[in-house]
Amino acid sequence: MRGDDRARSFAAIGEYARDKGRLVLDTLGADGALPHPATIRRVLVEVDPAALQEAITAWSVGQLAVRNRPSAASPGTPARELRPVIAVDGKTVRGARNDDGRPPHLVAALDQHTGTVLAQTAVAEKTSEISALPVVLHGLDITDAVITADALHVQRSHADYLNARGAYYLLPVKANQPTLLGRLRALPWTAIGVAARERCRGHGRVETRTIAVVSLDPLPDFGEGEFFPHAAQAVRIVRRRRSLRGRWKTTTTYMITSLTPFQAGPALLARWARHHWNIEVLHRIRDNLFDEDRSQVRTGNAPQAMAALRNLAITALRLAGTTAITAAMRDHARNPDKPLATYKIT
């Protein structure tokens, strides 16, 4: 972890190794010369990104299991609220380029409860983000977990894949699935009524949410066959938002989930849907703190390797209980022994 310039380049990483590396190696009791910037560059360019991510995932999942996963012993917390919830979303690294000249698009899986990045994979050439969802989840234990993603992943194949692995989905439905969206809009929401209401105020605005949920067994629109593979409930969330001195703006979101009413009620579904955007916080941190979109690291596997290492730094801080990532990065830059403690190396 580098503080002031966040180690955006090979040269910056080399400078940190020159300035602080000897102290770190001595703390670890390791002999040998400090790595030269050219060595660091060569390693990051040639490293197998899949193997690197596998090692990072193993560390992150292991640390999550022993440190920050909500415990069933938490007094008063219903067991169904302790269910793992994993958000999946993609991000384009705009400053880098693949061999074909396009910027790499990386898909990450993030634990909603802690902000821990569990896995990341690159979208293969001549494919789309849709094909990356099974890949990024492949090495994770998703049994009994809820997977949240954007409307792009409302795919019958994804629903079957998650069901086969013992997982559940909670997905928004938009115009890319017009038939399904039309059926959801046509449900008798007025008769169904509002199941939960939420109101929050902050950041100079007021927002209210009303949540309506209906079981899809039997089909409430009297259709034949299945509504969507393994779908158990349909959800409508109406958000009304305004600045403290502005006008109200209303948006309506329709969702489907394979969770039954017994497994997740309206308020819990609304919370998981809202917290999906924690993964957007990850993207903002990588852009704003690490300046990822302007990074000039473009050669070989280095862009994906650097993105994986940025995720690792954020994950380590989250697991250590850090909420102010920027301040924590400055603290780690001033104290070279701090990262060793954060990563549980010493």
C-alpha positions as CSV (number, residue, x, y, z in Angstrom):
1,M,0.0,0.0,0.0
2,R,1.5,3.3,-1.0
3,G,0.0,6.5,0.4
4,D,0.6,9.8,-1.4
5,D,0.7,8.5,-5.0
6,R,-1.0,5.1,-4.3
7,A,1.7,3.3,-6.3
8,R,0.1,3.9,-9.6
9,S,3.1,3.0,-11.6
10,F,6.0,0.5,-11.7
11,A,8.4,3.3,-10.8
12,A,6.3,4.3,-7.8
13,I,6.3,0.7,-6.5
14,G,10.1,0.6,-7.0
15,E,10.6,3.8,-5.1
16,Y,8.6,2.4,-2.2
17,A,10.7,-0.7,-2.2
18,R,13.8,1.4,-2.2
19,D,12.6,3.7,0.6
20,K,10.9,1.2,2.9
21,G,11.7,-2.3,1.6
22,R,14.8,-2.9,3.8
23,L,12.8,-2.2,6.9
24,V,10.0,-4.6,5.7
25,L,12.4,-7.4,4.9
26,D,14.2,-7.0,8.2
27,T,10.9,-7.1,10.1
28,L,10.1,-10.4,8.2
29,G,13.6,-11.7,8.9
30,A,14.2,-12.1,5.2
31,D,17.6,-11.8,3.5
32,G,18.4,-10.7,0.0
33,A,18.6,-7.6,-2.1
34,L,15.7,-5.2,-2.6
35,P,13.8,-5.8,-5.9
36,H,14.7,-3.5,-8.7
37,P,11.9,-1.6,-10.4
38,A,12.6,-3.5,-13.6
39,T,12.1,-6.8,-11.7
40,I,8.8,-5.6,-10.3
41,R,7.7,-4.6,-13.8
42,R,8.7,-7.9,-15.3
43,V,6.9,-9.9,-12.6
44,L,3.6,-7.9,-12.9
45,V,3.7,-8.0,-16.7
46,E,4.3,-11.8,-16.9
47,V,2.4,-13.1,-13.8
48,D,-0.5,-15.4,-14.4
49,P,-3.5,-13.2,-13.5
50,A,-5.8,-16.2,-12.8
51,A,-3.2,-17.8,-10.4
52,L,-2.7,-14.4,-8.7
53,Q,-6.4,-13.9,-8.2
54,E,-6.8,-17.5,-7.0
55,A,-4.2,-16.8,-4.3
56,I,-5.8,-13.5,-3.3
57,T,-9.3,-15.1,-3.2
58,A,-8.0,-17.9,-0.9
59,W,-6.6,-15.3,1.4
60,S,-9.7,-13.1,1.3
61,V,-12.2,-15.9,1.9
62,G,-10.1,-17.3,4.7
63,Q,-9.8,-14.0,6.5
64,L,-13.5,-13.3,6.0
65,A,-14.4,-16.6,7.6
66,V,-12.5,-15.9,10.8
67,R,-12.8,-12.1,11.1
68,N,-15.9,-10.3,9.8
69,R,-18.6,-12.6,8.7
70,P,-21.8,-11.8,10.8
71,S,-22.0,-14.4,13.5
72,A,-25.1,-16.5,14.3
73,A,-24.4,-15.7,17.9
74,S,-25.2,-12.0,17.3
75,P,-28.1,-11.4,19.7
76,G,-31.5,-10.8,18.1
77,T,-30.3,-11.3,14.5
78,P,-32.6,-13.6,12.5
79,A,-30.7,-16.5,10.9
80,R,-32.0,-15.5,7.4
81,E,-30.3,-12.1,7.7
82,L,-26.9,-13.9,8.1
83,R,-27.1,-15.4,4.7
84,P,-24.1,-14.6,2.5
85,V,-24.9,-12.0,-0.2
86,I,-22.5,-11.5,-3.1
87,A,-22.7,-8.6,-5.5
88,V,-21.4,-9.1,-9.0
89,D,-20.6,-6.3,-11.4
90,G,-18.1,-5.2,-14.1
91,K,-15.7,-2.3,-14.5
92,T,-13.7,-1.2,-17.5
93,V,-10.1,-0.2,-16.8
94,R,-10.1,2.8,-19.2
95,G,-6.5,3.7,-19.1
96,A,-5.2,0.3,-20.1
97,R,-5.4,-1.7,-23.4
98,N,-5.6,-5.3,-24.3
99,D,-3.7,-6.8,-27.2
100,D,-6.6,-5.9,-29.5
101,G,-6.5,-2.3,-28.4
102,R,-9.6,-2.4,-26.2
103,P,-9.6,-1.5,-22.5
104,P,-9.9,-4.6,-20.3
105,H,-13.3,-5.2,-18.6
106,L,-13.0,-6.9,-15.2
107,V,-15.9,-8.5,-13.3
108,A,-15.7,-8.7,-9.5
109,A,-17.6,-10.5,-6.8
110,L,-18.0,-8.6,-3.5
111,D,-19.3,-9.7,-0.1
112,Q,-22.1,-7.2,0.6
113,H,-21.7,-7.5,4.4
114,T,-18.1,-6.3,4.6
115,G,-17.1,-4.9,1.2
116,T,-14.6,-7.7,0.8
117,V,-13.6,-8.4,-2.8
118,L,-13.9,-12.2,-3.1
119,A,-12.9,-12.7,-6.7
120,Q,-12.3,-11.0,-10.0
121,T,-12.0,-12.2,-13.6
122,A,-11.4,-10.5,-17.0
123,V,-14.1,-10.7,-19.7
124,A,-12.6,-12.9,-22.4
125,E,-12.0,-11.5,-25.9
126,K,-15.0,-11.6,-28.2
127,T,-17.4,-12.4,-25.2
128,S,-19.4,-10.2,-22.9
129,E,-19.8,-9.6,-19.2
130,I,-22.7,-12.1,-19.2
131,S,-20.3,-15.0,-19.8
132,A,-18.1,-13.9,-16.9
133,L,-20.6,-14.4,-14.1
134,P,-20.1,-18.2,-13.8
135,V,-16.4,-17.7,-14.2
136,V,-16.0,-15.2,-11.3
137,L,-18.2,-17.4,-9.0
138,H,-16.6,-20.7,-10.0
139,G,-14.0,-20.8,-7.2
140,L,-16.3,-19.6,-4.5
141,D,-18.6,-21.5,-2.2
142,I,-21.9,-20.0,-3.0
143,T,-24.1,-22.6,-1.3
144,D,-27.1,-20.9,0.3
145,A,-25.8,-17.4,-0.8
146,V,-27.8,-14.7,-2.6
147,I,-26.2,-13.4,-5.8
148,T,-27.1,-9.8,-6.8
149,A,-26.2,-8.3,-10.2
150,D,-27.5,-5.8,-12.7
151,A,-30.2,-6.4,-15.3
152,L,-27.7,-7.7,-17.8
153,H,-27.5,-10.9,-15.9
154,V,-31.3,-11.7,-16.0
155,Q,-30.5,-14.8,-18.1
156,R,-32.2,-18.2,-17.9
157,S,-28.8,-19.9,-18.0
158,H,-27.6,-17.9,-15.0
159,A,-30.8,-18.8,-13.1
160,D,-30.2,-22.5,-13.8
161,Y,-26.5,-22.2,-12.9
162,L,-27.1,-20.6,-9.6
163,N,-29.9,-23.1,-8.7
164,A,-27.6,-26.0,-9.6
165,R,-25.0,-24.7,-7.2
166,G,-27.4,-24.2,-4.4
167,A,-27.5,-20.4,-4.6
168,Y,-30.3,-17.8,-5.0
169,Y,-30.6,-14.7,-7.1
170,L,-32.1,-11.2,-6.7
171,L,-32.1,-9.4,-10.0
172,P,-33.6,-6.2,-11.4
173,V,-35.6,-6.5,-14.7
174,K,-35.2,-3.8,-17.3
175,A,-35.8,-3.3,-21.0
176,N,-33.3,-5.9,-22.1
177,Q,-36.0,-8.5,-21.1
178,P,-39.1,-6.7,-22.5
179,T,-41.5,-9.7,-22.2
180,L,-40.6,-10.4,-18.5
181,L,-40.7,-6.7,-17.7
182,G,-44.1,-6.4,-19.3
183,R,-45.4,-9.2,-17.2
184,L,-44.0,-7.7,-14.0
185,R,-45.5,-4.3,-14.8
186,A,-48.9,-5.9,-15.5
187,L,-49.2,-7.6,-12.1
188,P,-52.0,-6.2,-9.9
189,W,-49.7,-4.1,-7.7
190,T,-52.5,-1.9,-6.4
191,A,-54.3,-4.9,-5.1
192,I,-51.1,-6.4,-3.8
193,G,-50.4,-3.3,-1.7
194,V,-47.4,-2.0,0.1
195,A,-45.5,-4.5,2.3
196,A,-42.8,-2.1,3.7
197,R,-41.9,1.6,3.7
198,E,-38.5,3.2,4.3
199,R,-37.5,6.8,4.7
200,C,-34.0,8.2,4.9
201,R,-32.5,11.7,5.0
202,G,-28.9,12.6,4.3
203,H,-26.4,14.1,1.9
204,G,-28.7,17.0,1.2
205,R,-31.7,14.9,0.1
206,V,-34.7,13.0,1.3
207,E,-35.7,9.6,0.0
208,T,-38.7,7.3,0.6
209,R,-39.1,3.8,-0.6
210,T,-42.2,1.6,-0.8
211,I,-41.8,-2.1,-1.3
212,A,-44.4,-4.5,-2.7
213,V,-43.8,-8.2,-3.0
214,V,-45.9,-11.0,-4.5
215,S,-45.3,-14.8,-4.5
216,L,-45.2,-16.3,-8.0
217,D,-46.7,-19.6,-6.9
218,P,-49.4,-19.7,-8.1
219,L,-48.7,-17.3,-11.0
220,P,-50.5,-14.0,-10.1
221,D,-51.0,-13.1,-13.8
222,F,-52.6,-16.4,-14.5
223,G,-49.9,-17.3,-17.1
224,E,-48.9,-20.8,-18.1
225,G,-45.6,-22.4,-17.3
226,E,-42.9,-20.7,-15.3
227,F,-42.6,-16.9,-14.8
228,F,-38.8,-17.2,-14.9
229,P,-36.6,-20.2,-14.1
230,H,-36.7,-20.8,-10.3
231,A,-38.4,-17.4,-9.6
232,A,-40.3,-17.5,-6.3
233,Q,-41.2,-13.8,-5.8
234,A,-41.7,-10.6,-7.8
235,V,-40.7,-7.3,-6.2
236,R,-41.6,-3.7,-7.0
237,I,-39.6,-0.9,-5.3
238,V,-40.8,2.7,-5.8
239,R,-38.3,5.4,-4.9
240,R,-39.2,9.0,-4.4
241,R,-36.2,11.3,-4.0
242,R,-35.7,15.1,-3.8
243,S,-33.1,17.5,-2.7
244,L,-34.0,19.4,0.4
245,R,-35.2,22.3,-1.7
246,G,-36.0,20.5,-5.0
247,R,-38.9,18.6,-6.5
248,W,-39.7,14.9,-6.1
249,K,-38.4,12.5,-8.6
250,T,-39.9,9.0,-8.8
251,T,-38.4,5.8,-10.1
252,T,-39.8,2.3,-10.1
253,T,-37.7,-0.9,-10.1
254,Y,-39.0,-4.4,-10.7
255,M,-37.1,-7.4,-9.5
256,I,-37.3,-11.2,-9.4
257,T,-35.8,-13.5,-6.8
258,S,-35.6,-17.3,-6.3
259,L,-35.9,-16.7,-2.5
260,T,-39.3,-17.8,-1.1
261,P,-41.3,-15.5,1.3
262,F,-40.1,-17.7,4.1
263,Q,-36.5,-17.1,3.2
264,A,-36.6,-13.4,2.7
265,G,-39.3,-10.8,3.4
266,P,-39.9,-7.4,1.7
267,A,-37.6,-5.3,3.9
268,L,-34.7,-7.7,3.6
269,L,-35.1,-8.0,-0.2
270,A,-35.1,-4.1,-0.4
271,R,-32.0,-3.9,1.8
272,W,-30.1,-6.4,-0.3
273,A,-31.1,-4.6,-3.5
274,R,-29.9,-1.3,-2.1
275,H,-26.7,-2.7,-0.8
276,H,-25.8,-4.2,-4.2
277,W,-24.4,-0.8,-5.0
278,N,-21.7,-1.3,-2.5
279,I,-19.8,-2.7,-5.4
280,E,-20.1,0.7,-7.1
281,V,-18.3,2.1,-4.0
282,L,-15.4,-0.3,-4.8
283,H,-15.2,1.1,-8.3
284,R,-15.2,4.7,-7.1
285,I,-12.4,3.9,-4.6
286,R,-10.3,2.4,-7.3
287,D,-10.9,5.4,-9.6
288,N,-10.7,8.2,-7.0
289,L,-8.1,6.9,-4.6
290,F,-6.0,4.7,-6.9
291,D,-6.7,6.8,-10.1
292,E,-7.2,3.5,-11.9
293,D,-8.8,4.9,-15.0
294,R,-5.7,7.1,-15.7
295,S,-3.2,4.5,-14.9
296,Q,-0.5,4.1,-17.6
297,V,0.2,0.5,-16.7
298,R,-0.8,-1.2,-20.0
299,T,1.7,-4.0,-20.8
300,G,0.9,-7.7,-20.7
301,N,-1.0,-8.9,-17.7
302,A,0.0,-5.9,-15.6
303,P,-3.4,-4.0,-15.8
304,Q,-5.3,-7.0,-14.4
305,A,-2.7,-7.8,-11.8
306,M,-2.6,-4.2,-10.6
307,A,-6.4,-4.2,-10.4
308,A,-6.3,-7.4,-8.3
309,L,-3.7,-5.9,-6.0
310,R,-5.9,-2.7,-5.5
311,N,-8.8,-5.0,-4.6
312,L,-6.5,-6.8,-2.1
313,A,-5.5,-3.5,-0.4
314,I,-9.2,-2.4,-0.1
315,T,-10.2,-5.8,1.1
316,A,-7.5,-6.0,3.8
317,L,-8.5,-2.6,5.1
318,R,-12.2,-3.5,5.1
319,L,-11.5,-6.7,7.0
320,A,-9.5,-4.7,9.5
321,G,-12.6,-2.6,10.2
322,T,-11.5,0.5,8.3
323,T,-14.2,2.7,6.9
324,A,-12.0,5.8,5.9
325,I,-9.9,4.1,3.2
326,T,-8.1,7.3,2.2
327,A,-6.9,8.1,5.8
328,A,-5.9,4.5,6.3
329,M,-3.8,4.6,3.1
330,R,-1.9,7.6,4.4
331,D,-1.4,5.9,7.8
332,H,0.0,2.8,6.1
333,A,2.4,4.9,3.9
334,R,3.8,6.6,7.1
335,N,4.2,3.3,9.0
336,P,5.8,0.6,6.8
337,D,5.1,-2.1,9.5
338,K,1.4,-1.3,9.4
339,P,0.6,-3.3,6.2
340,L,2.3,-6.4,7.7
341,A,-0.2,-6.3,10.6
342,T,-3.1,-5.5,8.3
343,Y,-2.4,-8.5,6.1
344,K,-1.8,-10.6,9.2
345,I,1.8,-11.3,8.2
346,T,3.2,-10.4,11.6
